[in-house]
């Protein structure tokens, strides 16, 4: 089955056996969090490429460290405050006896990453432990809702001309099935400084909005200096975060390699990517449900593709919020993308 066929069927990262997903969203404050839940545990990996990350429990994913499996990944808005939401997901898991077994308790392992959305909606409202608990409670193997929800509620992109020219981001997902039956999926909350291109066609989907309504090429305005003044006058903090999941039986070294390679999917769709103002972080979750031998080359290629498609899904599924229009709204207004 092709990647496009899987997505057309409405499948998301929850199409990977062993993965459930749930959101908590405060639409009024334009913030939220998303939990990717693995009740039976999953081998975890992580790769941090951006210059301004906010993370929790990433060191234990290093292959040299002891803990082999994680039980959830939390993606959250709220900047560093949002890391508190992981404690709520951890409590939800502990109440159900899910976690790393010690002599005294089960300790759920919940790595987390955050994005900065305090400039959209209400900065005083951030996902907390109660929000993380609610997102875990809502986790389901049904298709994950996408768009301006959960960790993507306050996300924006294309900020090269300042906040006034930004476009609404969100959280998106994509999944594919390889020839051997192994499934690879991704969920990405897109809150990038850069713009978004459809890597399949080269079309600019979301670029900084000029005063006349047309969209600027986000790389071109960096190279010609147009973006420099706006960035200095209104510095913005961003970050794209997400996870790739597979039912392949990866070890920790392989899971970390897949997480690292999935960043190529971000770079295909987001330009410029991995800037000093972005804390881009991707996790990998390998549930090991499928018995096929691991073809790491194929899994890496699939991870790159579904990550790029998840970015596009986030932008195309977003809805305008707090003054930032979505690309679907711009299309209805007949906005020139500037490519002509």
URSULGI-V807762 format. One record per helix or strand of 2 or more residues. SS is the DSSP state (H for helix, E for strand). FROM is the first residue (numbers start at 1). LEN is the number of residues. If there is no record, write none. Layout:
ss->SS from->FROM len->LEN
ss->SS from->FROM len->LEN
This chain:
ss->H from->3 len->6
ss->H from->13 len->3
ss->E from->20 len->7
ss->E from->31 len->18
ss->E from->55 len->2
ss->H from->59 len->3
ss->E from->69 len->8
ss->H from->79 len->17
ss->E from->100 len->2
ss->E from->106 len->2
ss->E from->110 len->5
ss->H from->129 len->9
ss->H from->150 len->3
ss->E from->156 len->2
ss->H from->163 len->3
ss->E from->167 len->2
ss->E from->170 len->8
ss->E from->183 len->8
ss->E from->195 len->4
ss->E from->203 len->4
ss->H from->218 len->6
ss->H from->226 len->8
ss->E from->241 len->6
ss->H from->252 len->18
ss->E from->270 len->2
ss->E from->281 len->6
ss->H from->296 len->22
ss->H from->327 len->7
